[in-house]
Amino acid sequence: MKNLLCRTTIEDAHRSEDNHDSHYPLGLAYLQSYVEQQSPQHEFENLYLNNVPYEQCFSEIKESLERFQPDVLGVSLMTHSRVSAYRIIEYVHETYPNIKIVTGGMHVTVMWKQFVEKYPYVIVVQGEGEVTFNELISCFESGESHEDVLGLAYWKDNKVKFTGGRPLIKDLDMLPFPRHDIFLYEGKTMANLLTSRGCPYKCNFCVLDAMSRRKVRFRSGENIADEVEQLLEQCPTVDTIWIHDDAFMINKKRTIEFCDAIIERGIKTKFVASARFRPISPEVVNKMEQAGFVHVLFGLESGADAVQKGMKKGITKEHARYALSLIAKTKIKATAFLISGLPGETQETIKETIDFVQELQKLHYIFYDEMGLAMIYPGTEMYTMAKATGKIDDDYWLTDKGVPYYTTENGGAHSYDQLFEWKEEIRQSISLTKFFTPDGFLAQRKLMPEILRYSDLHHLSGFLEIMGEAINSTGLVSKIVQNALQKEPKNMLPQISKTTEKFIIKALFKQYAEFFNIKEKKRFMEAYDNQVKADNIKLKQYEERINSISYDADADEGDIKYESKVTLPLIQ
């Protein structure tokens, strides 16, 4: 049988070229590889159209339908892509009535009953899809009934039938490696990797529970290393691998095992990982650095105690301080994700978040490129809270409206305009994209040493571009930097030495002073130097206290023990 698998495009407001370039659907890659292993007689085409305009998405699928003539259309249906998926499904059913349509993914895993009632000609694969989809298309091929295939929802006898939940795959090592090659076109430099499935935590804004049922399963270090070697051999242009685990690092033993396998085999590539602030340990961080990790992305969401407690993420400010104190001792960069407008958000909690992030910036500069508004997804506790107000119900997901924000209209406490204002207030205070503006500069000027300390030439060029636009002197700024870099040995790049760093800082601040019409430049620079000295003294004291924290990271599947011996003060 011929199977056309696709991920349709997301809502206009959430498309980004970066996302399109950096990520691809590992779920579809696993699905194809598993079926090819178990049932090699099946043929596949795979389309990833997540970030293209709707017209392009539609035309590419139409072209594949006409050329490939599939027997089965498999649609990966996420909440952000549901509207385009609806239109594609309707078109295929009307134009190609003999094609069997199957959907899977997070959205229909949660809303399977509603979806089948709307589209009774579609079969839903609920939860992990590899085994279920393989058994289903085998039934299609043989003409046998699929009523005994676990994990299916479908229409029969004028009602929705559900065959029962499919047990989670316990041994992830038994799965064949996903088909990276179908998404890694020539010249692609970043690949994706899963080293585990599932997350044990209960964040009120997260829908992962519907897929993994708070059960975490790990791949062995050797199995992961085998996949990395194969991936790099198949795709030689790849130089960075992004680990997309739901909760990487939650098992100390497994994380170290993976890093050791990479180190022992001499695998040379860069790794990026999404992770939580807890659990973490010096041993884990050091091993990650040795294995080639260059960037870790943490979910902070909020720096306000009340909001952190309300979102049930299981982290505190001290967890974040401790994690960043460990990362600061390595060359690993850090990004923290923030969300404005979670339940309990107020003007006071926004100010608390800004203060806390500015404190963390002095410990280790964090990139805050991702700044979101609280959104409601079906299957989350936040959605249940919003439904309880009567302002939103399940019928919303049958409309063409975008994924809603947690606002007054859907059960929240504030309007969209208020959420957006808060988002911009935070960005103005902590985001690099706002640094080179008058207000952003005045709010963040003391962080310049930290910005450059943890930045390579790629990021520095972005700073210069923004700054050049701000002061209308791109040529002058570029000349300053180029003159400094010419003094650097070639083998030092892209890292810059402390001497060059100091030169650039002084030169840039001189231009800042002129741009902001600061008349007493000498006094300005002296005040800046004094502030840096004072911050360094406080930072040293802070690190001494950080080092006194007792932290037990020998935890398995999220059973974390944490004990703080001190209460860490804010750096003012």
C-alpha positions as CSV (number, residue, x, y, z in Angstrom):
1,M,0.0,0.0,0.0
2,K,1.0,3.6,-0.7
3,N,1.0,5.9,2.4
4,L,1.3,9.7,2.2
5,L,2.2,11.1,5.6
6,C,2.0,14.9,6.2
7,R,2.1,17.6,8.8
8,T,0.1,20.6,7.5
9,T,0.8,24.2,8.1
10,I,0.2,26.0,11.4
11,E,-1.7,29.3,12.0
12,D,-0.3,32.4,10.2
13,A,0.6,34.1,13.5
14,H,2.9,31.3,14.6
15,R,4.9,30.6,11.5
16,S,8.6,31.2,11.6
17,E,11.4,30.4,9.2
18,D,13.6,29.5,12.2
19,N,11.2,26.9,13.3
20,H,10.9,25.5,9.8
21,D,14.7,25.2,9.6
22,S,15.4,23.8,13.0
23,H,12.7,21.2,13.7
24,Y,11.0,18.4,11.9
25,P,8.4,15.9,13.0
26,L,10.2,13.0,14.6
27,G,6.8,11.3,15.1
28,L,6.4,10.9,11.4
29,A,10.0,9.8,11.0
30,Y,9.6,7.1,13.6
31,L,6.2,6.1,12.1
32,Q,7.7,5.5,8.7
33,S,10.8,3.7,9.9
34,Y,8.8,1.3,12.1
35,V,6.4,0.4,9.4
36,E,9.2,-0.1,6.9
37,Q,10.9,-2.5,9.4
38,Q,7.7,-4.5,10.2
39,S,5.9,-4.3,6.8
40,P,8.5,-3.5,4.1
41,Q,6.0,-4.0,1.3
42,H,4.4,-0.6,2.1
43,E,5.6,2.6,0.3
44,F,5.9,6.1,1.8
45,E,6.1,9.7,1.0
46,N,6.4,12.2,3.8
47,L,5.6,15.9,3.7
48,Y,6.5,18.5,6.4
49,L,4.7,21.7,5.6
50,N,4.5,23.2,9.1
51,N,5.7,26.7,8.3
52,V,4.7,27.3,4.7
53,P,1.8,29.6,3.5
54,Y,-1.5,27.7,3.3
55,E,-1.7,28.0,-0.5
56,Q,1.7,26.3,-0.8
57,C,0.8,23.6,1.7
58,F,-2.4,22.9,-0.2
59,S,-0.7,22.8,-3.6
60,E,2.2,20.5,-2.5
61,I,-0.3,18.0,-1.0
62,K,-2.4,18.2,-4.2
63,E,0.7,17.5,-6.3
64,S,1.7,14.5,-4.2
65,L,-1.8,13.1,-4.3
66,E,-1.9,13.3,-8.1
67,R,1.6,11.9,-8.6
68,F,1.9,9.4,-5.8
69,Q,-1.7,8.2,-5.8
70,P,-1.7,7.0,-2.2
71,D,-4.0,4.4,-0.7
72,V,-3.7,6.0,2.7
73,L,-3.4,9.7,3.8
74,G,-1.9,10.0,7.3
75,V,-2.2,13.5,8.8
76,S,-0.3,14.5,11.9
77,L,-2.8,16.9,13.6
78,M,-1.6,19.4,16.2
79,T,-3.7,22.1,17.8
80,H,-1.9,24.9,15.9
81,S,-2.3,23.1,12.6
82,R,-5.9,21.8,13.0
83,V,-7.6,24.3,10.6
84,S,-5.3,23.6,7.6
85,A,-5.7,19.8,8.4
86,Y,-9.5,20.2,8.4
87,R,-9.4,21.7,4.9
88,I,-7.0,19.1,3.6
89,I,-9.1,16.2,5.0
90,E,-12.3,17.7,3.5
91,Y,-10.7,18.1,0.1
92,V,-9.3,14.6,0.0
93,H,-12.6,13.0,1.1
94,E,-14.5,14.9,-1.6
95,T,-11.9,14.5,-4.4
96,Y,-10.5,11.1,-3.6
97,P,-13.2,9.1,-1.8
98,N,-11.3,5.9,-2.0
99,I,-8.3,7.1,-0.1
100,K,-8.4,6.1,3.6
101,I,-7.8,9.0,5.9
102,V,-6.0,8.5,9.2
103,T,-5.0,11.1,11.8
104,G,-2.8,11.1,14.8
105,G,-1.0,13.6,17.0
106,M,-1.6,15.6,20.2
107,H,-4.8,17.3,19.3
108,V,-6.8,14.3,18.2
109,T,-5.3,12.2,21.0
110,V,-7.2,14.6,23.3
111,M,-10.2,15.5,21.2
112,W,-10.7,12.2,19.4
113,K,-14.4,11.8,20.1
114,Q,-15.2,15.3,18.9
115,F,-13.1,14.9,15.8
116,V,-14.6,11.6,14.7
117,E,-18.1,13.0,15.2
118,K,-17.2,15.9,12.8
119,Y,-15.3,13.6,10.4
120,P,-16.9,10.2,10.6
121,Y,-14.9,9.0,7.5
122,V,-11.6,9.5,9.4
123,I,-9.9,7.0,11.7
124,V,-8.0,8.5,14.7
125,V,-4.8,6.9,16.1
126,Q,-4.7,7.9,19.7
127,G,-1.4,8.2,21.6
128,E,1.9,6.7,20.3
129,G,1.3,5.7,16.8
130,E,4.0,3.3,15.5
131,V,2.4,0.0,16.4
132,T,-1.2,1.1,16.0
133,F,-0.6,2.6,12.5
134,N,1.3,-0.5,11.3
135,E,-1.5,-2.8,12.5
136,L,-4.2,-0.6,11.0
137,I,-2.7,-0.4,7.5
138,S,-2.1,-4.2,7.6
139,C,-5.8,-4.6,8.1
140,F,-6.4,-2.2,5.2
141,E,-4.2,-4.4,3.1
142,S,-5.7,-7.7,4.1
143,G,-9.3,-6.5,4.2
144,E,-9.7,-7.6,7.8
145,S,-11.5,-5.6,10.4
146,H,-9.5,-3.2,12.5
147,E,-11.9,-3.5,15.5
148,D,-9.3,-5.4,17.5
149,V,-6.5,-2.9,16.9
150,L,-5.9,-1.0,20.1
151,G,-5.6,2.8,20.1
152,L,-8.2,3.6,17.4
153,A,-11.3,5.8,17.4
154,Y,-13.7,5.6,14.4
155,W,-17.4,5.9,13.4
156,K,-19.6,2.8,13.3
157,D,-23.3,2.2,13.9
158,N,-23.9,6.0,14.1
159,K,-21.6,6.5,17.1
160,V,-17.9,6.8,17.9
161,K,-16.1,3.6,18.7
162,F,-12.9,3.5,20.8
163,T,-10.9,0.3,20.8
164,G,-9.1,1.1,24.1
165,G,-5.8,2.7,25.0
166,R,-2.6,1.2,23.5
167,P,0.0,0.4,26.2
168,L,3.0,2.7,26.0
169,I,6.1,1.4,24.3
170,K,8.3,0.4,27.3
171,D,11.5,-0.5,25.5
172,L,12.4,2.4,23.3
173,D,15.6,0.6,22.2
174,M,13.4,-1.8,20.2
175,L,12.3,0.9,17.8
176,P,14.3,1.4,14.6
177,F,16.0,4.8,14.3
178,P,13.7,7.4,12.8
179,R,14.1,8.3,9.1
180,H,16.0,11.6,9.5
181,D,17.1,11.5,5.9
182,I,13.6,12.2,4.6
183,F,13.7,15.6,6.3
184,L,17.4,16.5,6.2
185,Y,17.7,17.9,2.8
186,E,21.1,18.8,1.3
187,G,22.9,21.5,3.3
188,K,20.8,21.0,6.5
189,T,23.0,21.7,9.5
190,M,20.7,20.8,12.4
191,A,19.1,17.5,13.2
192,N,16.6,16.4,15.9
193,L,16.9,13.6,18.4
194,L,14.7,12.0,21.1
195,T,16.5,10.2,24.0
196,S,13.4,9.6,26.0
197,R,9.6,9.9,26.0
198,G,7.3,11.3,28.6
199,C,7.4,13.7,31.5
200,P,6.3,13.1,35.1
201,Y,5.4,16.7,35.9
202,K,2.0,18.4,36.0
203,C,2.4,21.9,34.5
204,N,-1.1,23.4,34.2
205,F,-0.4,24.8,30.7
206,C,1.0,21.6,29.2
207,V,-0.8,18.8,27.3
208,L,2.0,16.2,27.3
209,D,0.2,14.2,29.9
210,A,-2.4,13.1,27.3
211,M,0.3,11.4,25.3
212,S,2.7,10.0,27.9
213,R,0.4,9.6,30.9
214,R,3.3,11.0,33.1
215,K,5.3,7.9,32.4
216,V,9.0,8.4,31.4
217,R,10.9,5.9,29.3
218,F,14.5,6.1,28.5
219,R,16.7,4.9,25.7
220,S,20.1,3.5,26.6
221,G,23.2,5.6,26.1
222,E,24.7,3.1,23.6
223,N,21.5,3.0,21.5
224,I,21.4,6.8,21.3
225,A,25.1,7.0,20.4
226,D,24.4,4.4,17.6
227,E,21.7,6.7,16.2
228,V,24.0,9.8,16.4
229,E,26.7,8.0,14.5
230,Q,24.3,6.8,11.8
231,L,22.7,10.3,11.5
232,L,26.1,12.0,11.0
233,E,27.2,9.5,8.5
234,Q,23.9,9.8,6.4
235,C,23.8,13.6,6.7
236,P,27.4,14.9,6.8
237,T,26.4,18.6,6.7
238,V,24.8,18.3,10.1
239,D,26.9,19.9,12.9
240,T,24.3,20.4,15.6
241,I,21.8,17.9,17.1
242,W,18.8,19.3,19.1
243,I,17.5,16.9,21.8
244,H,13.7,17.4,22.0
245,D,13.0,15.3,25.1
246,D,10.0,16.3,27.2
247,A,12.3,16.4,30.2
248,F,16.0,15.8,29.4
249,M,18.4,15.4,32.3
250,I,15.8,14.1,34.8
251,N,17.7,10.9,35.2
252,K,21.3,11.5,36.2
253,K,22.5,8.0,35.6
254,R,21.1,7.8,32.1
255,T,22.3,11.3,31.1
256,I,25.9,10.5,32.2
257,E,25.6,7.2,30.4
258,F,24.7,8.9,27.1
259,C,27.5,11.5,27.5
260,D,30.0,8.8,28.3
261,A,29.0,6.9,25.1
262,I,29.5,10.1,23.0
263,I,32.9,10.9,24.6
264,E,34.2,7.3,24.4
265,R,33.4,7.0,20.7
266,G,35.0,10.3,19.9
267,I,31.8,11.7,18.3
268,K,32.3,15.3,17.4
269,T,29.2,17.3,17.0
270,K,27.3,20.0,19.0
271,F,24.3,19.2,21.1
272,V,21.4,21.5,22.2
273,A,18.9,20.3,24.7
274,S,15.6,21.5,26.2
275,A,15.6,20.8,30.0
276,R,14.2,21.7,33.4
277,F,16.0,23.6,36.1
278,R,15.7,20.4,38.3
279,P,17.2,17.9,38.7
280,I,20.8,19.1,37.9
281,S,24.2,18.4,39.3
282,P,27.8,19.5,38.7
283,E,28.7,16.0,37.5
284,V,25.9,16.1,34.9
285,V,26.8,19.6,33.6
286,N,30.5,18.8,33.4
287,K,29.8,15.6,31.4
288,M,27.5,17.5,29.1
289,E,30.1,20.0,28.3
290,Q,32.7,17.3,27.6
291,A,30.2,15.5,25.3
292,G,29.7,18.7,23.2
293,F,26.7,20.4,24.6
294,V,26.8,24.0,23.7
295,H,23.3,25.3,24.6
296,V,20.6,24.3,27.1
297,L,17.1,25.8,27.0
298,F,15.2,26.0,30.3
299,G,11.6,26.5,31.0
300,L,11.4,29.3,33.6
301,E,8.0,30.7,32.4
302,S,7.8,33.1,35.3
303,G,10.1,34.6,38.0
304,A,7.2,35.2,40.4
305,D,6.7,32.9,43.3
306,A,2.9,32.9,43.1
307,V,2.8,32.2,39.4
308,Q,5.4,29.4,39.7
309,K,3.4,27.8,42.4
310,G,0.2,28.1,40.5
311,M,1.5,26.6,37.3
312,K,2.6,23.4,39.2
313,K,5.8,23.2,37.4
314,G,7.7,22.0,40.5
315,I,10.5,24.6,40.3
316,T,11.5,27.5,42.5
317,K,13.8,30.5,42.2
318,E,16.4,28.6,44.1
319,H,16.3,25.8,41.5
320,A,16.9,28.4,38.7
321,R,19.8,30.0,40.7
322,Y,21.5,26.7,41.4
323,A,21.2,25.5,37.8
324,L,22.5,28.8,36.3
325,S,25.4,28.8,38.9
326,L,26.5,25.4,37.5
327,I,26.1,26.4,33.8
328,A,28.0,29.6,34.4
329,K,31.1,27.5,35.2
330,T,31.0,26.0,31.7
331,K,31.0,27.3,28.1
332,I,27.4,26.1,27.7
333,K,25.0,28.9,26.8
334,A,21.6,29.1,28.4
335,T,18.1,30.2,27.1
336,A,15.1,30.6,29.3
337,F,11.5,30.6,28.1
338,L,9.1,33.0,29.6
339,I,5.3,33.1,29.4
340,S,3.3,36.2,30.2
341,G,-0.3,35.9,31.5
342,L,-0.4,32.6,33.3
343,P,-3.1,32.2,36.0
344,G,-2.3,34.5,38.9
345,E,-0.4,37.0,36.7
346,T,-0.6,40.7,37.8
347,Q,1.4,43.8,37.3
348,E,3.3,43.0,40.5
349,T,4.2,39.5,39.3
350,I,5.5,40.9,36.0
351,K,7.8,43.2,38.0
352,E,8.9,40.3,40.1
353,T,9.8,38.3,36.9
354,I,11.8,41.3,35.5
355,D,13.7,41.7,38.8
356,F,14.5,38.0,39.0
357,V,15.7,37.7,35.4
358,Q,17.9,40.7,35.8
359,E,19.4,39.0,38.9
360,L,20.0,35.8,37.0
361,Q,21.6,37.7,34.1
362,K,24.4,38.7,36.5
363,L,25.1,35.1,37.3
364,H,25.1,33.8,33.8
365,Y,23.8,35.7,30.7
366,I,20.6,34.1,29.5
367,F,19.2,34.5,26.0
368,Y,15.5,35.3,26.1
369,D,14.6,35.1,22.5
370,E,11.4,33.2,23.2
371,M,8.8,35.3,25.0
372,G,5.3,34.0,24.8
373,L,1.7,34.7,25.9
374,A,-0.2,32.1,27.9
375,M,-2.2,30.0,25.4
376,I,-4.9,27.4,26.1
377,Y,-4.7,23.9,24.8
378,P,-7.3,21.2,25.1
379,G,-6.3,18.6,27.6
380,T,-4.6,21.0,30.0
381,E,-5.6,22.1,33.5
382,M,-5.7,25.7,32.2
383,Y,-8.3,24.7,29.6
384,T,-10.4,23.1,32.3
385,M,-10.1,26.3,34.4
386,A,-11.2,28.4,31.3
387,K,-14.1,26.0,30.6
388,A,-15.4,26.3,34.2
389,T,-16.1,30.0,33.5
390,G,-18.4,29.2,30.6
391,K,-16.4,31.5,28.3
392,I,-15.1,28.7,26.2
393,D,-16.2,25.1,25.4
394,D,-15.1,22.1,23.3
395,D,-17.0,23.5,20.3
396,Y,-14.3,26.1,19.9
397,W,-12.0,23.5,18.4
398,L,-14.4,23.0,15.5
399,T,-14.1,26.6,14.4
400,D,-11.3,28.2,12.3
401,K,-10.2,30.5,15.2
402,G,-6.6,30.4,16.4
403,V,-5.5,28.9,19.6
404,P,-6.8,31.3,22.3
405,Y,-4.8,33.2,24.9
406,Y,-5.7,33.0,28.5
407,T,-7.7,36.3,28.6
408,T,-10.9,37.7,30.0
409,E,-12.7,36.3,27.0
410,N,-11.8,32.7,27.8
411,G,-11.7,32.7,31.6
412,G,-8.5,34.6,32.4
413,A,-8.2,37.7,34.4
414,H,-6.9,40.1,31.7
415,S,-7.4,41.2,28.2
416,Y,-5.2,40.4,25.2
417,D,-4.0,44.0,25.1
418,Q,-2.9,43.7,28.8
419,L,-1.1,40.4,28.1
420,F,0.7,42.0,25.2
421,E,1.7,45.1,27.2
422,W,3.2,42.9,29.9
423,K,5.1,40.8,27.3
424,E,6.6,44.0,25.8
425,E,7.4,45.3,29.3
426,I,9.4,42.1,30.0
427,R,11.1,42.2,26.6
428,Q,12.0,45.8,27.0
429,S,13.8,45.0,30.3
430,I,15.6,41.7,29.5
431,S,15.6,40.9,25.8
432,L,18.5,41.5,23.5
433,T,16.2,42.6,20.7
434,K,15.3,45.6,22.9
435,F,18.8,46.3,24.2
436,F,19.8,48.8,21.6
437,T,17.0,51.2,22.1
438,P,17.1,54.1,24.6
439,D,14.8,52.5,27.1
440,G,16.3,49.1,26.7
441,F,19.8,50.4,27.0
442,L,19.2,52.3,30.2
443,A,17.5,49.3,31.7
444,Q,20.2,46.8,30.7
445,R,23.5,48.7,30.3
446,K,25.1,47.0,33.4
447,L,24.6,43.6,31.6
448,M,26.9,44.4,28.7
449,P,29.9,42.5,30.1
450,E,27.7,39.4,30.6
451,I,26.3,39.7,27.1
452,L,29.7,39.8,25.4
453,R,31.1,37.2,27.8
454,Y,28.7,34.5,26.6
455,S,28.4,35.6,23.0
456,D,30.3,34.5,19.9
457,L,30.7,36.4,16.7
458,H,27.3,35.3,15.4
459,H,25.5,37.0,18.3
460,L,27.8,39.9,18.3
461,S,27.0,40.6,14.7
462,G,23.3,40.8,15.6
463,F,24.1,43.3,18.3
464,L,26.0,45.5,15.9
465,E,23.3,45.4,13.3
466,I,20.7,46.5,15.8
467,M,23.0,49.1,17.3
468,G,24.0,50.4,13.9
469,E,20.3,51.0,13.0
470,A,19.8,52.7,16.4
471,I,22.6,55.2,16.2
472,N,22.7,55.5,12.4
473,S,26.5,54.7,12.3
474,T,26.7,51.1,11.1
475,G,30.0,51.8,9.4
476,L,31.6,53.3,12.5
477,V,30.5,50.5,14.8
478,S,31.7,47.8,12.3
479,K,35.0,49.5,12.0
480,I,35.4,49.5,15.8
481,V,34.8,45.8,16.0
482,Q,36.8,44.8,13.0
483,N,39.8,46.7,14.3
484,A,39.5,44.8,17.5
485,L,39.1,41.4,15.9
486,Q,42.1,41.9,13.6
487,K,44.3,41.6,16.7
488,E,42.8,38.2,17.6
489,P,44.7,35.0,16.6
490,K,42.6,33.1,14.1
491,N,42.5,30.0,16.3
492,M,40.7,32.1,19.0
493,L,37.7,32.7,16.9
494,P,34.7,32.7,17.3
495,Q,35.5,33.2,21.0
496,I,36.9,36.7,21.8
497,S,39.6,37.4,24.3
498,K,39.1,39.5,27.4
499,T,41.2,42.2,26.0
500,T,39.2,42.4,22.8
501,E,36.0,42.2,24.8
502,K,37.0,45.1,27.0
503,F,38.0,47.2,23.9
504,I,34.6,46.6,22.3
505,I,32.7,47.3,25.4
506,K,34.5,50.6,25.9
507,A,34.1,51.6,22.3
508,L,30.4,50.7,22.2
509,F,29.6,52.5,25.4
510,K,31.4,55.6,24.0
511,Q,29.0,55.5,21.1
512,Y,26.0,54.9,23.4
513,A,27.0,57.9,25.5
514,E,27.0,60.1,22.3
515,F,23.7,58.6,21.1
516,F,21.9,59.2,24.3
517,N,23.3,62.7,24.7
518,I,25.1,61.9,27.9
519,K,27.2,65.1,28.3
520,E,29.6,64.0,31.0
521,K,31.1,61.0,29.2
522,K,33.9,60.6,31.6
523,R,31.7,60.5,34.7
524,F,29.4,58.1,32.8
525,M,32.2,55.7,32.1
526,E,33.5,55.9,35.6
527,A,30.1,55.2,37.0
528,Y,29.8,52.2,34.7
529,D,33.2,50.9,35.8
530,N,32.3,51.3,39.5
531,Q,29.1,49.5,39.0
532,V,30.8,46.6,37.3
533,K,33.3,46.4,40.2
534,A,30.4,46.4,42.7
535,D,28.5,43.8,40.8
536,N,31.6,41.6,40.6
537,I,32.0,41.8,44.4
538,K,28.3,40.8,44.9
539,L,28.7,38.1,42.3
540,K,31.6,36.5,44.2
541,Q,29.6,36.6,47.4
542,Y,26.7,35.2,45.6
543,E,28.6,32.3,44.1
544,E,30.0,31.5,47.5
545,R,26.5,31.1,48.8
546,I,25.5,29.2,45.8
547,N,28.2,26.6,46.4
548,S,26.8,25.9,49.8
549,I,23.5,24.5,48.4
550,S,22.9,20.8,49.0
551,Y,21.2,19.2,46.0
552,D,20.4,15.5,45.5
553,A,20.1,14.9,41.8
554,D,20.2,11.1,42.0
555,A,16.6,10.9,41.1
556,D,14.7,8.6,38.8
557,E,11.7,9.5,36.7
558,G,11.1,12.8,38.5
559,D,11.3,11.6,42.1
560,I,13.4,14.6,43.1
561,K,14.8,15.5,46.4
562,Y,15.9,19.0,47.0
563,E,17.2,20.7,50.1
564,S,18.5,24.2,50.3
565,K,20.7,25.1,53.3
566,V,20.5,28.9,52.6
567,T,18.1,31.4,51.3
568,L,19.8,33.2,48.5
569,P,19.4,37.0,48.3
570,L,18.7,39.0,45.2
571,I,21.5,40.8,43.6
572,Q,20.4,44.4,43.6
